[in-house]
Amino acid sequence: MMYKKTSPRFQVSNADLKLQRRVLLILCAALLAAAVAMGVYALRGRAYQDRVNMQFQQRMYSACNAAVDEVNKLGSIVTSNASAQLSRVRQYIYYMEQLNAMSISLAGGEKGRFLGEEAFTALYADLDQFESLIQQSTTSTLDARTQLLTHLSAVQLSLTQ
């Protein structure tokens, strides 16, 4: 007796092929819809992040302008309200520092940073120097005022770029 060698071929009917094509077509359509939905979701998230960054930047710029206005009100000689005006400038700088920190934490790193730590260090050093001159009340505060205005102007310029 001779045996005939048979190959293990699958016999697929025409109806099975149509069903497989339909399932494959439905699967491709679902994947395409998911990709479009993920793209829309990513674009909305990016637009939201841009709006948040713009709000932080505008608020920091506004606080910097208010600090500049307060410094401009300070005279070159010590007056009775100079300490109060200087404390308002310190509050504005602290507010800018907090906005910068919140932006960094929300953006997840350096891409949310508007100002470096060295800018805040320089501003606080200027404020401390100005405050010590006010406490001495014997020397002119014009140089300290000019230096503080220079640093605040540099901050304004960096926020507009």
Secondary structure per residue as TSV (DSSP state, phi and psi in degrees):
chain	resnum	aa	ss	phi	psi
A	1	M	-	360.0	135.6
A	2	M	-	-108.1	136.6
A	3	Y	-	-102.9	139.8
A	4	K	-	-90.1	130.0
A	5	K	-	-76.2	130.3
A	6	T	-	-118.3	141.7
A	7	S	-	-91.0	146.8
A	8	P	-	-77.2	74.8
A	9	R	-	-93.4	140.8
A	10	F	-	-92.0	135.7
A	11	Q	-	-99.0	112.5
A	12	V	-	-110.2	130.0
A	13	S	-	-82.1	166.7
A	14	N	H	-64.2	-35.0
A	15	A	H	-67.2	-38.0
A	16	D	H	-66.1	-38.5
A	17	L	H	-63.7	-41.5
A	18	K	H	-64.2	-40.5
A	19	L	H	-65.3	-42.4
A	20	Q	H	-63.4	-41.4
A	21	R	H	-64.5	-40.6
A	22	R	H	-64.2	-44.6
A	23	V	H	-62.8	-42.6
A	24	L	H	-64.6	-40.0
A	25	L	H	-65.3	-43.3
A	26	I	H	-64.1	-41.6
A	27	L	H	-63.9	-42.9
A	28	C	H	-64.2	-40.8
A	29	A	H	-64.6	-40.6
A	30	A	H	-65.6	-41.0
A	31	L	H	-65.5	-39.7
A	32	L	H	-64.5	-43.2
A	33	A	H	-63.6	-39.7
A	34	A	H	-66.1	-39.2
A	35	A	H	-65.7	-41.0
A	36	V	H	-64.6	-44.1
A	37	A	H	-62.4	-41.1
A	38	M	H	-65.9	-37.2
A	39	G	H	-64.1	-44.4
A	40	V	H	-63.4	-42.1
A	41	Y	H	-62.5	-42.1
A	42	A	H	-66.8	-40.3
A	43	L	H	-64.9	-41.3
A	44	R	H	-65.0	-39.9
A	45	G	H	-64.5	-40.5
A	46	R	H	-66.8	-41.1
A	47	A	H	-63.8	-39.5
A	48	Y	H	-63.8	-44.3
A	49	Q	H	-62.5	-39.1
A	50	D	H	-63.6	-41.0
A	51	R	H	-65.2	-40.2
A	52	V	H	-63.2	-46.2
A	53	N	H	-61.6	-39.7
A	54	M	H	-64.7	-39.7
A	55	Q	H	-63.3	-45.5
A	56	F	H	-60.0	-45.0
A	57	Q	H	-64.9	-41.5
A	58	Q	H	-65.4	-40.5
A	59	R	H	-68.7	-37.4
A	60	M	H	-66.2	-40.4
A	61	Y	H	-65.0	-41.2
A	62	S	H	-63.4	-42.7
A	63	A	H	-65.5	-38.1
A	64	C	H	-65.7	-41.2
A	65	N	H	-62.1	-41.3
A	66	A	H	-64.3	-38.8
A	67	A	H	-65.7	-40.8
A	68	V	H	-62.4	-42.4
A	69	D	H	-60.1	-42.2
A	70	E	H	-65.4	-40.7
A	71	V	H	-66.6	-37.5
A	72	N	H	-64.7	-28.2
A	73	K	H	-73.6	-22.9
A	74	L	S	-69.8	138.0
A	75	G	-	-91.6	179.0
A	76	S	S	-83.9	-10.0
A	77	I	S	-115.1	156.7
A	78	V	-	-76.8	129.2
A	79	T	-	-118.1	175.0
A	80	S	T	-70.0	-28.6
A	81	N	T	-99.2	9.2
A	82	A	H	-63.3	-37.8
A	83	S	H	-65.4	-40.9
A	84	A	H	-66.7	-41.1
A	85	Q	H	-65.4	-39.7
A	86	L	H	-65.9	-35.2
A	87	S	H	-68.3	-33.8
A	88	R	H	-66.9	-38.6
A	89	V	H	-61.8	-42.4
A	90	R	H	-61.9	-39.6
A	91	Q	H	-63.9	-41.4
A	92	Y	H	-64.4	-39.7
A	93	I	H	-67.7	-39.9
A	94	Y	H	-63.5	-40.7
A	95	Y	H	-60.6	-44.1
A	96	M	H	-62.8	-39.2
A	97	E	H	-64.4	-40.3
A	98	Q	H	-68.5	-40.0
A	99	L	H	-62.2	-39.9
A	100	N	H	-62.7	-43.7
A	101	A	H	-65.4	-41.0
A	102	M	H	-65.1	-39.6
A	103	S	H	-63.5	-41.1
A	104	I	H	-63.5	-44.0
A	105	S	H	-70.0	-34.9
A	106	L	H	-74.5	-36.6
A	107	A	H	-79.4	-15.5
A	108	G	T	81.9	32.7
A	109	G	S	144.8	-154.6
A	110	E	G	-66.7	-20.7
A	111	K	G	-70.1	-15.1
A	112	G	G	-94.7	0.3
A	113	R	-	-80.5	125.1
A	114	F	S	-94.3	-38.8
A	115	L	S	-131.8	145.8
A	116	G	-	-81.3	163.9
A	117	E	H	-62.9	-29.4
A	118	E	H	-65.3	-29.0
A	119	A	H	-67.1	-44.5
A	120	F	H	-69.7	-35.9
A	121	T	H	-62.0	-43.6
A	122	A	H	-65.9	-41.6
A	123	L	H	-64.6	-43.2
A	124	Y	H	-66.7	-35.7
A	125	A	H	-64.9	-40.6
A	126	D	H	-62.0	-43.0
A	127	L	H	-63.6	-42.1
A	128	D	H	-63.6	-41.5
A	129	Q	H	-64.0	-43.6
A	130	F	H	-63.3	-42.0
A	131	E	H	-64.9	-39.0
A	132	S	H	-66.9	-34.6
A	133	L	H	-67.3	-36.8
A	134	I	H	-65.8	-39.9
A	135	Q	H	-67.6	-34.1
A	136	Q	H	-72.3	-37.3
A	137	S	-	49.4	26.8
A	138	T	S	-115.8	-17.3
A	139	T	S	-114.1	163.4
A	140	S	-	-74.1	142.9
A	141	T	-	-101.1	11.7
A	142	L	H	-61.4	-44.0
A	143	D	H	-65.0	-43.6
A	144	A	H	-65.3	-39.8
A	145	R	H	-63.4	-43.9
A	146	T	H	-63.3	-41.5
A	147	Q	H	-66.0	-41.5
A	148	L	H	-64.3	-42.2
A	149	L	H	-64.7	-36.9
A	150	T	H	-63.5	-44.5
A	151	H	H	-67.8	-40.0
A	152	L	H	-66.0	-36.5
A	153	S	H	-65.3	-37.9
A	154	A	H	-65.4	-37.9
A	155	V	H	-65.1	-44.4
A	156	Q	H	-58.3	-44.2
A	157	L	H	-63.3	-41.1
A	158	S	H	-69.9	-26.9
A	159	L	H	-77.8	-23.1
A	160	T	H	-85.6	-14.8
A	161	Q	-	-87.9	360.0
